[in-house]
Amino acid sequence: MRARQYLAVLAAVITCGTAMASGGPLGIDHRLHYDNSGIWNRGDQNALMYGTIATVGIGALAFGDHDKLGDTFWRSVDAMVISSVGAETMKYTFQRERPSQTDNPNRFFQGRHAQSFPSGEVATISAAVTPFMAAYGEDHPAVYALALLPVYDAVARVKTRGHWQSDVLVGAAIGTGVGLWAAHRQTPLIIGWLPTYSSFVIPRLSTAAWLVKREPSGLEGIGYG
C-alpha cells in the first residue's frame, strides 16, 4: 500500500456516512455519537500510542544503526519526533476546539485550551509505521498491515470526540509525509547527533569482551549460527 493509497483508504473510512456534513476546512466535519466502549475506549488508544513510542524507542536503542532493522527504527524515531513537534506547533497555532468542547467544527483560534487540529496521536503513529512500510513493504507486503494502526486510532479519536475528521486526516498526512522523508534520507537524523562510540560501539564491544572472557578457549566457543 503506497502512501497515497493509505491516505485514500483512511479518508474513505473517516468520511463514510458524512453526506450531511458541511463543516471544517474540508467540509466533512461533524460530531459523531459518543462511543468510548469496546476497542474504541480511551485506554486502548493510550496503550497503542505509548506502546508505539516504547517499541520504536527500545528497538532503536537495542539495534543501534548497524543493520537495516536498526536503521529503520532510527528513521522511525526521526519521523515521530518531527511529526510530534510539528503537530504540537500547529495545535497552538490554529487553536481549534475539539468535538468534546463544541458541536461547531469551524471554531478555530479559540485560545490555548483548544488543541484539536491536527491529531498529534495519529501523526505520531503514522510517522512511526511509515519507515517500516517503506523499507520492507515491497518485499514483505504483510508489513503494510501496520497502516491499520493509525487508521484504528483515527477512527477511535473521532468516535470519542477527541478530534474532528479533518484533524485525523491532516495528522495522518503529516506523519506519512515526514515518515517518507525520514525513510528516504541518506542517513537517520537524530542518531547523527549522538556520541556514536560511547552510546553504541562501546556497549557492544563490552558485551563481546564479556562473552570472550566467559569462554576460556577464546573465540572458538562463541557460536555464529
N, C-alpha and C positions, 0 to 999 in steps of 0.2 A: 504493500500500500504506500504510494507516494504521498508527499506532504499535502498536495492539493486534494488528493482523494480522501485522505484522512479528515481534512478540514471540511470537505463537502459532506462526508458522512456525518460528522459532528453537527454541521449546520442543519442537515435534514432531520436528525434526531431532536435537536433543540427546538426547531421551528415547527415540528409536527403538531398540527392542531392549532396553529396560530392564525388562522384565516381572518379572525376578527380583531387581531391585534393591530395597533396602529401607532404605538408609541416608541420612543427611543430613537437613537441615531440611525438604526437600520429598519425601523418601522415594524419590528417583530416583538417588541417587549410587552409583556403583560404578566400579571401576578397569578401564579398557579395556586390551586388548592393546596394548603399547607400539608406536607406529608413528611413526618420525622420518624416513620415506623420502618421496621424491617431493615433491608440493606441500605435504605436511604438515611438512616439516623446519623446524627452529627458525630457520634462516637466512631462509626465506621469511616466516615470521611477523615477524621483526625488520624485514625490508625493508618489509613492509606498515605496521607500526607507525611506524617512523621516517619512511617516505615520506609517511604521512598527516600527521604532525606538520609535516614540512617543507613540504608542499604548502599546508596551511592557513596556516602562518606566513608563507611567502613571498607567498601570494596576498593575505593581509591587508595586508602592507606595500606590495605593488605597487599594489593597487587603492584603498587607503585606505577611506573610507566614503562616497565621493561618488556611488555608484550602487548599484543593487540587489545586484550581484555582490559588490562590496566590503563592503557592509553585511552580507551573508550570511557572508562569510569571517570578519568580526569576531565575529559571533554564534557561529560555529563555534569560534573561539578561546575565547570565554567558556565555552562548553559543555565544551570539552576540559579547560580549566584547572580548572573547578569539579568536574567529574566525577573527574578525576585526584586532586585533593586529597581529595575525599570517599571515593573507593575506598581510597586510601592510609590514611586515618584508620580506616576500617573494618578494614583488614588488621591494624593494630596493636591494634585493639580486640578482634577475635574470635580472632586468632591460631590459625587453623586450619591443620593440616598438609596439605601437598599430596599428591596420589596418588603422587608420586615418593618421598615420605617414609614413607608408611604405606598399608596396604590398608583401613584403617578410616576411613570418611568422617565419623565422629562425633567425631573428635579436635579439639575446639576448646580454646582457652585453654591452648596448649602452650608458650607463650613467644614471644619476639620473632622467633625463627628461622622460625616458622610463619606464613606470609602468603598463604594460598591464597584466602581469602574476603574480598571478591569478586575477580573478574578485573579488574585495572586496565586491561589492554590492551583487552579487549572494551568496557569502559566508555568508554575514550578514543575508540576508533574509532567506536562507536555515537554518541557525542556529536558527533564531527566531521561525520558524514554527515547526521544528523537535520535540522539547519537547512536544508541544501540540499534535502532531500526536502520539507520543509515549505514552502519558498519557491517551488520550481519544479515539484514533483511533479504538481500539479493540471493545469498547462498542458503539461508535458512528462513524461508518465508514465515515459519511459525512465530518468529520474533515480532512480526507485525502485530501480533495479538496484544503486545504491550500498549498499543493505541487504545485498547479498551479501558485502560486505567484512567486517562484524562477524560474519556467520554463518560465513564461512570461518574467521576467527580463532578463534571459539568452538569449532568442531569440532576445529581443529588443536591448540588448547591442551589439550583433553580427550584427544586421541589421543597427545600427547606427555607426558601425565601431569603437565602443569603446573597443571591445575585439575580440580575436580570439576564435574559437570554443573550443580549449583546455583550454583556460583561464576560460571560464564559467563552463566547466565540472570539472576542478580541484577546482574551487571556491565552486561549489555545493558539491563536495566530502568533502572538508574541513568543510563547515558549517554543513552538515549532520552528519559527524563523531563526531565533537565537540558537536553537539546537542544531539546525542545519549549518549555520555559520560556524559553530564550535566544531562540528563534525568534519568540516572541510578546511579548517585551519591547518597550516603545516605542522604545528605542534600545539599541545594544550597550553592554555594561557597561564592559569594560576600556579601550576606546578613549576613554571619557569621563574616564579618569584620566590620560591622556597629554596633553602640551603640544601641542595640535592644530596650532597655526600653525607651530611650529618643526619638527614632525615630518612634516607632510603638505602644508600650503599652501606654505611656503617652497620646498621642493624642486620642487614643481610650477611655481611661478612662475619659479624659476631655469631650469627646462627650457624654459619658454615664452620667456623672455628670450633664451636661447641660440639658439633657433630663429629669433627675430626678428633677432638680430644676424647670423646666417648669411645672411639674405635682405636685401640692400641696399635693395630697394624697399619694405620694411616687411612688413606682414601679408599683402599680396597674394599672396606666393609660398607661403604656408602652406596646404596642402590640408586641406579639411574633409570629404572624401568618405567 
